[in-house]
Amino acid sequence: MGGENSKRSGEIGEILSKKLLQLMGWSLSIQNISIKCNNSKHLNEENKPRKSHGEDRIFIYNSPFHDDLTHVVHVSVKNEKGGPSSEVTLKKKFKKHLKELQETIDCSKNSPELSKILNAFRSRKRNITHSGLLMWFHNDQEYLEYDIKPILANAIMDKKITHPMYLIDNSRAAFILKAIDDINKKEKNSNIEFYYPPIGTAIKPDESPTGHFLPLEVIASDIISYISRDNSTSSLVFYANQKFSETAYTRLISYALDFSRGLVTDLKIGMPDYSLADHETEQATARMYFSERKEQITPFSYKRSILNFLEEEV
């Protein structure tokens, strides 16, 4: 019975991760690859040397933030039917998952299977980096948007974890889902042009500031942005994973103005709980700090309710 529950939980995790990765523009990922283990110190659940590692997914992309850099992302999917465990157990599981992902990357990065995939991708061979993405979900209805990151923040990591590791938990998945769902509603499911802010070292003029997928750097941040085009008008739309306050909104305006690079004159800033009925004075006050700027700046909520009708009338 336990084996059946574990198998079903794994199947659910695969479905959840596949759908979310599709929304993120990661559809062209390689799924379920078996990599031969080449390190006798890598042990399986029975404490015996591993024969192979299972890559749940591999996604490869050329970085929009750095010239001549290709990212190889090794995705590990974990799914649990109940809610999160106790703090001690959660940290223990987290360390175990990262150790497993680290060992998978160690054996995969020089494997013939991955070399073949990289050759087909035509990677930027001058600089290839390997990162891990742990997608760890809990399915209990009461924890569907639960953020486990604060609990894990002070976990002491194994020094053997040398590759960059990223986490998508329920909270991060919920933010990505809400933002992209709102984008799809606005754009009527047309091709999305995610915006890549100037946070890296790219200097080549052919590096586009937009693309059709979310890079790791954006996934790890609390802001997702895209370019909305309407005939001859373009708007830069920001989704912030942050509750509204005058201070938070002021900082987001500063961020948007700084990172928009003067590409557009219309900026929209989304926060999940913004309400014109409740926050009209605060948002107007925040805008006064930038009274010399001529851009049109409009706050909105991406958590839809009947109060959104007020914004649509403005």
Buried (B, 14 or more C-beta within 10 A) or exposed (E): EEEEEEEEBBEBBBEBBBEBBEBBBBEEBBEEBEBEBEEEEBEEEEEEEBEBBEBBBBBBBBBBBBBEBBBBBBBBBBBBBEBBBEEEEBBEBBBEBBBBBBBBBBBBBEBEBBEEBBEEBEBBEEEBBBBBBBBBBBBEEEBBBBBBEEBBEEBEEEEEBEBBBBBBBBBBBBBBBBBBEBBEEBBEEEEBBBBBBEEBEBEEEEBEBBBEBBBBBBBBBEBBBBBBEEEEEBBBBBBBBBEBBBEBBBBBBEBBBEBBEEEBBBBBBBBBBBBBEEBEEBBEEBBEEBEEEEBEBBBBBBBEEEBBEEBEEE
